[in-house]
Amino acid sequence: MSLLDPVPSSVLVDRRRRLGETLGRRVLLLPSAPRRVASRDTEHAYRPDSDLVWATGLAEPELLAVVIGAGDGEVRTELFVPNQDSEDAVWNGRRLDREEALERSGADAAHPWDELGQVLPELLKAASGIHYRLGSGPPELDRMVREALDHRRRGGARGGIGPEVLADPGRVLDGPRLRKDEWELVRMRRAIDITVDAFRETLSRARPGMAEYELQAVLEAAFMAAGSEARAFPSIVGAGPNACVLHYIENRARIREGDLVLVDAGATCDLYCGDLTRTFPVSGHFSTAQLDLYQVVEGARAAAVAVVGPGVAVEEVHRVAVRRLVEGLVELRIVEGEVDAVVEAESYRRYYPHRTSHWLGLDVHDVGDYATREGATILEPGMVLTVEPGLYLPPGSTNGAAPFAGIGIRIEDDILVTAEGSENLSDQLPTAPDALADLVAG
């Protein structure tokens, strides 16, 4: 596939220059994602490798990018590109040739794929280490990496020649990818705007008696009509008790009068993802129990969003959300005990089993650690994360939870960390219960 809006080569060169700051004299190998067969001669829709797209802007299969650190912060990038295959082009379309790949990526050189065996071993021999995921590329690439490491062990160490370390690419890629540049933020804003508009369309057409998949069809048709190339992940449309299943994607049930409907979905723009969740009453109004529980989750969402900002530990966002949820659970007598004791014992987890946030970007659960040996990751400008507290009380809940049995609620926004604090990229889609119900009513 090709990106709808190619990344300017100057942006790509700057990204790779940032890699050079930590790459040293090591080599980073970024192969294309493989084409995957569904059955016989039918393939799954191709999804490019996110690391390769970020570093080169190239989204086609059967490529290899080699980013070579010079040790002084500078890098050189060389590509390996298959020759044009006229028969494959009949079935799958024409691929980029070497000159086009060079122009798109701003790389320094491009070689035909059949020169891989002659050129790559020499590039690896000069490196002190290799960043590569074994098994992510074709078998011949794995073989060359192993041979380069074996050569060092067998005798290269006497002359200080050859790579001595094999490491995950994430060690140099995750940090730069986690902090979005302006080109990325434009695409993320567009993906989220498309998602917001599609949610508005979906809520306005929701009616009792519809099937969950009918709402899914409305949502995803709106994605495509607005120019999104794909959904970011399988859309969740869970009515009534189905909303209590965190990754419910069957979407086959009928929506009943009085049901809450949880929709968790996202469009993409040039592979960058939106990811929103809203839970709404299909009849246009909340029951008392639904509203009580909804207001607890909405309070947790608002409190967690408010704490996002530079210098804040990502764990603090979760801590704030948990405390507000527990306060609500205690007040509604769903759980018993003092708030601090419930938080400490984590007895709330039967109703809130997931974390409050994940990173968002080229992948819906984007790269980046949430904690290291030094502690929780600290938020910095350019990071984008979700805030998505929820409460799920499955059918059959007893004691204080019985009045809320079968109710599942999640509310999710996409938040950009800025130098001044944060920006809610999805705030045009309301979360207040009255405003949300109004969207359903008409």
matplotlib code that plots the C-alpha trace (Angstrom):
import matplotlib.pyplot as plt

x = [0.0, 1.0, 0.3, -2.4, -0.1, 3.6, 5.8, 8.2, 11.7, 13.0, 10.8, 12.1, 15.8, 15.2, 13.6, 16.6, 19.0, 17.3, 18.0, 21.6, 21.8, 21.4, 22.4, 26.1, 28.0, 25.2, 23.0, 19.2, 17.5, 13.9, 12.2, 8.7, 5.9, 5.3, 2.3, 0.0, -2.0, -5.6, -6.2, -4.7, -4.2, -6.1, -4.2, -5.2, -5.2, -1.6, -0.7, 2.8, 5.4, 5.0, 8.7, 9.6, 6.9, 8.0, 11.7, 11.3, 7.8, 7.7, 4.6, 5.1, 6.0, 9.4, 11.7, 14.5, 15.9, 19.4, 20.1, 23.8, 25.2, 28.5, 29.2, 29.1, 25.4, 25.2, 23.4, 23.4, 20.3, 20.5, 17.5, 17.1, 14.3, 12.9, 13.1, 9.8, 7.8, 5.5, 3.4, 2.9, 2.0, -0.9, -2.4, -1.2, -0.2, 3.1, 5.6, 8.1, 11.3, 14.7, 14.7, 11.2, 12.0, 15.1, 13.1, 10.2, 12.5, 15.4, 17.7, 21.4, 21.4, 19.1, 20.3, 18.4, 17.2, 19.4, 22.5, 21.5, 23.9, 26.9, 26.2, 24.6, 27.4, 29.8, 27.5, 27.1, 30.8, 31.5, 28.9, 29.4, 25.8, 22.6, 19.1, 16.8, 13.9, 14.8, 11.9, 10.5, 12.2, 12.8, 14.9, 17.9, 18.0, 17.9, 20.8, 23.0, 22.4, 23.4, 26.4, 27.6, 27.3, 29.0, 31.9, 32.5, 32.5, 34.7, 37.5, 36.4, 37.0, 40.8, 40.6, 37.6, 35.6, 31.9, 28.8, 28.8, 25.3, 21.8, 19.2, 15.5, 14.9, 12.6, 15.7, 16.4, 13.0, 10.5, 11.6, 11.5, 8.2, 6.6, 7.1, 5.1, 6.4, 4.1, 3.5, 2.3, 0.1, -1.7, -2.6, -3.6, -5.9, -7.5, -8.0, -9.6, -11.8, -13.0, -13.7, -15.6, -17.8, -18.5, -19.5, -22.0, -23.5, -23.7, -25.4, -27.9, -29.0, -29.1, -32.5, -33.8, -34.3, -31.2, -28.4, -25.0, -23.5, -25.9, -24.4, -20.9, -21.8, -22.9, -19.7, -17.2, -19.0, -18.6, -14.8, -14.4, -16.6, -14.4, -11.2, -9.9, -8.1, -8.9, -10.3, -7.6, -8.8, -11.9, -14.8, -16.5, -20.3, -21.6, -25.2, -26.5, -24.4, -22.1, -20.6, -19.1, -16.9, -13.8, -12.8, -16.3, -16.2, -18.9, -21.4, -24.3, -26.9, -30.0, -30.1, -33.1, -35.1, -33.4, -29.9, -26.7, -24.5, -20.7, -18.9, -15.1, -13.6, -11.1, -10.4, -6.9, -5.3, -2.1, -2.0, -2.2, -4.9, -7.9, -9.4, -12.6, -15.2, -18.6, -21.4, -24.9, -28.6, -30.2, -33.6, -32.2, -32.3, -30.5, -32.2, -31.3, -28.8, -27.2, -26.9, -25.4, -22.7, -22.1, -21.4, -18.8, -17.0, -17.3, -16.0, -12.9, -12.4, -12.5, -10.2, -7.6, -7.7, -7.1, -3.9, -2.2, 0.7, 4.5, 6.4, 3.5, 4.1, 1.8, 1.0, -0.4, -3.1, -4.2, -3.9, -6.3, -8.8, -8.8, -9.4, -12.4, -13.8, -13.4, -15.0, -18.0, -18.2, -18.1, -20.7, -23.0, -22.4, -21.2, -18.0, -17.6, -14.8, -12.8, -11.6, -7.9, -8.3, -10.2, -7.5, -4.7, -6.4, -7.3, -10.7, -12.1, -10.5, -13.4, -15.2, -12.3, -9.6, -7.7, -5.3, -6.5, -4.2, -2.2, 0.0, -1.5, 0.1, 0.9, -0.3, -3.5, -1.4, 1.6, 5.3, 6.8, 7.3, 4.9, 7.6, 11.3, 13.7, 13.9, 10.2, 7.0, 7.5, 7.2, 4.9, 6.6, 5.2, 4.4, 3.2, -0.4, -2.2, -5.8, -7.7, -10.4, -11.7, -14.6, -16.8, -18.2, -20.8, -21.6, -25.0, -25.4, -23.6, -24.9, -25.2, -24.6, -23.7, -27.1, -29.0, -26.2, -25.9, -25.4, -24.2, -20.9, -19.6, -16.3, -15.5, -12.3, -10.6, -7.3, -5.0, -1.9, 0.7, 1.7, 4.4, 1.6, -0.4, -2.6, -5.1, -8.1, -8.0, -11.5, -13.3, -15.8, -17.6, -19.4, -19.2, -21.7, -24.7, -27.3, -25.3, -24.6, -28.3, -29.2, -27.1, -29.1, -32.4, -31.8]
y = [0.0, 3.7, 6.4, 8.8, 11.7, 10.8, 11.9, 14.7, 13.3, 16.2, 15.0, 11.4, 12.5, 14.4, 11.4, 9.2, 11.9, 11.6, 7.8, 8.6, 10.2, 6.8, 4.4, 4.9, 2.6, 0.0, -0.9, -0.9, -3.4, -2.6, -5.2, -4.8, -6.7, -10.0, -10.5, -13.0, -15.7, -16.1, -19.3, -20.6, -17.6, -15.2, -12.8, -10.7, -7.0, -5.8, -3.8, -2.2, -2.4, 0.7, 1.1, 1.0, 3.5, 5.9, 5.8, 5.7, 6.6, 3.4, 1.2, -1.5, -5.2, -6.9, -4.0, -3.6, -0.4, -0.4, 2.6, 2.7, 4.7, 6.4, 6.9, 10.7, 11.1, 10.9, 8.0, 6.6, 4.8, 2.2, 0.4, -3.0, -3.0, -5.9, -5.6, -4.9, -8.1, -7.7, -10.8, -9.7, -6.2, -7.7, -9.0, -6.6, -3.4, -1.8, -1.4, 1.4, 1.1, 2.0, 5.6, 6.2, 4.6, 6.8, 9.9, 9.1, 8.1, 10.5, 7.5, 7.6, 4.5, 1.8, -1.7, -4.4, -7.1, -9.7, -7.9, -8.3, -11.3, -9.3, -5.8, -6.5, -8.6, -5.8, -3.3, -5.6, -6.3, -2.6, -2.4, -2.8, -4.2, -5.0, -3.9, -6.4, -8.7, -12.3, -13.7, -10.4, -10.5, -13.2, -16.3, -15.1, -11.9, -14.0, -16.1, -13.1, -11.6, -14.9, -15.3, -11.8, -12.5, -15.9, -14.3, -12.0, -14.9, -17.1, -14.6, -11.2, -10.1, -10.4, -7.5, -5.8, -6.5, -7.3, -6.9, -8.3, -7.4, -8.2, -5.9, -5.0, -2.1, -0.6, 0.4, 3.2, 3.6, 3.7, 7.0, 9.0, 7.3, 8.1, 11.8, 12.8, 15.4, 17.9, 15.9, 13.0, 15.2, 16.5, 12.9, 12.0, 15.0, 14.0, 10.4, 11.6, 14.1, 11.4, 9.2, 11.9, 12.6, 8.9, 8.5, 11.4, 9.8, 6.4, 7.8, 9.8, 6.6, 4.3, 2.8, -0.1, -3.2, -2.6, -5.2, -4.3, -5.0, -2.4, 0.3, -1.0, -0.7, 3.0, 3.7, 2.1, 3.5, 6.9, 6.2, 5.3, 8.1, 10.6, 9.1, 6.8, 3.9, 1.4, 1.0, 1.2, -2.1, -4.3, -2.1, -2.9, -2.4, -4.0, -3.6, -4.3, -7.0, -7.3, -4.0, -5.9, -7.9, -5.8, -6.9, -7.8, -7.9, -10.4, -7.5, -9.9, -9.2, -7.1, -3.8, -3.7, -0.9, 0.6, -0.8, 1.1, 0.6, 0.8, 1.7, 1.6, 2.3, 4.4, 5.5, 5.9, 8.6, 7.5, 4.6, 7.0, 5.9, 7.4, 5.5, 6.6, 5.0, 6.3, 4.6, 5.9, 5.0, 3.8, 5.0, 8.6, 8.6, 6.8, 4.8, 5.8, 3.0, 3.6, 7.3, 6.8, 4.5, 6.6, 9.7, 7.8, 6.9, 10.3, 11.8, 9.5, 10.4, 14.2, 13.9, 11.8, 14.1, 17.1, 15.6, 14.9, 17.3, 17.4, 16.1, 13.9, 10.2, 8.2, 6.0, 9.1, 9.3, 5.7, 6.4, 9.4, 7.5, 4.5, 6.7, 8.4, 5.1, 3.6, 6.6, 6.1, 2.4, 2.9, 5.7, 3.5, 0.6, -1.6, -2.3, -2.1, -0.5, 2.6, 4.1, 3.8, 0.2, -0.8, 0.9, -0.8, -4.3, -3.7, -5.3, -2.8, -4.9, -7.2, -4.1, -2.3, -4.8, -2.7, 0.3, 3.8, 4.7, 3.4, 5.2, 6.1, 6.7, 4.5, 1.6, 1.8, 0.4, 2.4, 1.8, 3.0, 1.7, 2.7, 2.1, 1.2, 0.2, 3.9, 4.1, 5.2, 7.0, 10.7, 12.5, 14.8, 17.2, 15.3, 12.1, 11.0, 8.7, 7.6, 8.1, 5.4, 4.5, 2.1, 0.0, -3.4, -5.2, -8.5, -10.2, -12.1, -9.5, -9.8, -7.8, -4.1, -4.6, -6.3, -3.1, -2.5, -6.1, -6.2, -2.6, -1.9, 1.7, 3.0, 6.6, 7.2, 10.3, 10.9, 13.4, 15.2, 16.3, 19.9, 22.2, 24.0, 21.0, 18.9, 19.0, 16.8, 15.9, 14.4, 17.0, 17.8, 14.5, 15.1, 12.9, 14.7, 12.4, 15.0, 16.1, 12.5, 11.5, 14.5, 13.1, 9.9, 11.6, 13.5]
z = [0.0, -0.2, 2.3, 1.2, 2.0, 1.7, 4.5, 3.4, 3.0, 5.2, 8.1, 7.6, 7.5, 10.8, 12.4, 11.5, 12.7, 16.1, 16.0, 15.5, 18.9, 20.6, 17.8, 18.2, 15.8, 15.7, 12.7, 12.8, 10.4, 9.5, 7.2, 5.8, 7.5, 5.7, 3.4, 5.2, 3.4, 4.5, 2.5, -0.7, -3.0, -0.9, 1.3, 4.4, 3.8, 4.0, 7.2, 6.9, 9.6, 11.8, 12.6, 8.9, 8.0, 10.8, 9.8, 6.0, 5.0, 3.0, 3.4, 0.8, 1.4, 0.7, 1.5, 4.0, 5.4, 7.1, 9.3, 10.0, 12.9, 12.4, 16.1, 15.9, 15.9, 12.1, 10.3, 6.8, 5.4, 2.7, 1.2, -0.5, -3.0, -5.1, -8.9, -10.6, -11.1, -14.1, -13.3, -9.6, -10.8, -12.8, -9.6, -6.9, -8.7, -9.5, -6.7, -6.1, -7.9, -6.3, -7.6, -6.3, -2.9, -2.6, -3.4, -1.0, 1.9, 1.5, 2.0, 0.9, -1.3, -2.7, -3.8, -5.7, -3.4, -5.1, -3.9, -0.2, 0.2, -1.0, 0.5, 3.9, 5.4, 4.8, 6.5, 9.5, 9.8, 10.5, 13.2, 17.0, 17.4, 15.6, 16.4, 14.8, 15.8, 14.7, 12.8, 11.7, 8.3, 5.6, 6.5, 4.6, 6.8, 10.0, 8.6, 7.8, 11.3, 12.9, 10.7, 11.6, 15.3, 14.9, 13.0, 15.9, 18.4, 16.2, 15.7, 14.9, 18.5, 18.0, 15.6, 17.1, 14.0, 13.8, 15.9, 19.5, 20.5, 19.2, 20.7, 20.1, 17.8, 20.4, 22.4, 19.9, 18.2, 21.0, 22.5, 19.3, 18.2, 21.6, 21.1, 18.1, 15.6, 14.0, 10.8, 12.9, 15.0, 11.9, 10.9, 14.5, 14.7, 11.4, 12.5, 15.7, 13.9, 11.6, 14.6, 16.4, 13.3, 12.8, 16.5, 16.1, 13.0, 14.8, 17.9, 15.8, 14.0, 17.0, 17.8, 19.9, 17.8, 15.7, 15.7, 17.0, 13.6, 12.0, 14.2, 13.4, 9.7, 10.2, 12.1, 9.7, 6.6, 8.1, 8.5, 4.9, 3.5, 5.3, 3.7, 6.4, 4.9, 7.6, 11.1, 13.8, 15.4, 15.3, 16.4, 19.6, 19.7, 22.9, 24.0, 27.5, 29.3, 26.2, 27.3, 30.3, 28.0, 27.5, 24.0, 22.7, 18.9, 17.9, 17.5, 16.6, 19.4, 19.1, 21.0, 23.4, 24.7, 27.7, 26.9, 27.3, 24.2, 24.5, 21.3, 21.2, 17.8, 15.9, 12.3, 10.8, 8.7, 7.0, 9.5, 12.6, 14.9, 16.8, 19.7, 21.4, 23.6, 24.5, 26.3, 25.6, 26.3, 23.0, 24.2, 24.7, 28.5, 31.4, 34.1, 37.6, 38.1, 34.7, 35.4, 38.9, 37.5, 34.5, 36.6, 38.6, 35.4, 34.0, 37.2, 37.0, 33.3, 34.0, 37.0, 35.1, 32.1, 34.4, 35.8, 32.4, 31.8, 31.4, 34.4, 35.6, 35.9, 33.7, 36.7, 38.4, 35.7, 36.6, 40.4, 40.1, 38.0, 40.4, 43.4, 41.9, 40.8, 44.2, 45.9, 43.7, 44.3, 48.0, 47.9, 45.8, 48.3, 45.5, 47.5, 51.3, 53.3, 53.5, 50.2, 51.1, 52.1, 48.9, 46.8, 48.7, 48.5, 44.8, 45.5, 43.0, 40.2, 39.9, 38.4, 36.9, 35.7, 33.2, 33.2, 32.5, 29.6, 26.7, 24.2, 20.8, 17.4, 14.4, 16.5, 18.6, 21.5, 20.5, 21.4, 24.7, 28.2, 31.0, 33.6, 33.7, 36.4, 37.3, 37.9, 36.0, 32.7, 33.0, 30.5, 28.0, 25.3, 22.1, 23.8, 23.1, 25.4, 26.0, 29.2, 29.5, 32.9, 33.1, 35.4, 34.4, 36.6, 34.9, 35.0, 38.2, 40.4, 43.9, 47.2, 46.7, 43.0, 42.3, 41.2, 38.6, 37.3, 33.5, 33.2, 31.5, 31.0, 29.5, 28.4, 26.5, 25.2, 23.4, 25.1, 23.8, 26.3, 25.6, 27.0, 28.9, 30.1, 27.8, 25.0, 24.7, 21.0, 21.2, 23.3, 20.5, 21.3, 24.5, 27.6, 29.9, 30.2, 29.1, 26.0, 25.1, 25.4, 23.2, 20.4, 20.5, 20.7, 17.5]

ax = plt.figure().add_subplot(projection="3d")
ax.plot(x, y, z, "-o")
ax.set_aspect("equal")
plt.show()
